[in-house]
Amino acid sequence: MRFDIITIFPDLFTSFLSESLMAKAIEKKVLEVKLHTPRDYTSDRHHTADDRPYGGGPGMVLKPEPMAAAIEAAGRGRIKPWRVYMSPSGTRLTQDKVFELAGKKRLMLICGRYEGLDQRVIDLLVDEEISIGDYVVNGGEVPAMAVMEAVARLQPGFMGKPESADEESHQSGLLEYPHYTRPPVFRDLEVPKILLSGNHKEVAEWRRRAALARTLAQRPEMLARAELPPEAVKALSNIHTYEHQVNERGAGKKAGS
C-alpha cells in the first residue's frame, strides 16, 4: 500500500517512519510512504504557505495555490489516491472505517495547520474528511499518523504474527481482554489462576468473558453494535460488573489470600 502525505512539516514524520514496525514494513516494501510539502510549490523566497483569513479573525489559513499544487502533483500516477483531509469536521475514525481505508491501494492524507485549509481546496480536491476524535490538536500530522498506523496494521505482511491483530480491541466489536505476563505475583497481586492452568479451552472462555465484561463496564454502547454469537449473548446476561469478572479465579487477589 502507498501513503502520500501532504504537510508543511514533513520532518514530523521522520521518527514515526524510521522506528518499529512502520520502518520494517517500509523496508520490506509492505508500505510505501511519500512526503510532499506545499512549500515546494510557493513562489516567494520565504516559501509562505499560509495567509490571513478573509473576514478577519485570529490565526492563519493554508493558501489554496500551493496546497492544490502539492495535492495534484502528489496524486499523479497510474493508481489515483483516495484523498483524505484530516479535519475535526470529518467522519469519526472507527475500526470499520479503518477496514474501508485499508482496502484502498493508495491513500493520500492531507494535513491541515493553523485555522485549516482553504475550503475551495476541500471542495475541489478532497474525497473525504476524517476526524480522530472530538478534541483539538495542533495540526493534521498526528491524526494522519494514527490513520497510517491503524491502516498499516491490516496490510498483509505488516504484523509479525497476523493473528495478533485479530484479537485486539475493536476488531471483534469489543474491547480486548486484560493481559498479564511474568511474574505471577506483582506487589501482592496475582495473575488469574486460569491463565496459568495450561487449559487452552478454559483460557479462551475466560478471555471471551473478560472482554465482554470490560466492554460492558467501559464502553457499553459498543455492545449495541457488536455482532455477538449466541454463547456471548448468554455469557453477557450473567455479567454484572467488570471488577467481578476480572477478579474471578484470583485476578487482582492479594497473594496468599
Order of alpha helices (4+ residues) and beta strands (2+ residues): beta-alpha-alpha-beta-beta-beta-alpha-beta-alpha-beta-alpha-beta-alpha-alpha-beta-beta-alpha-alpha-alpha-alpha
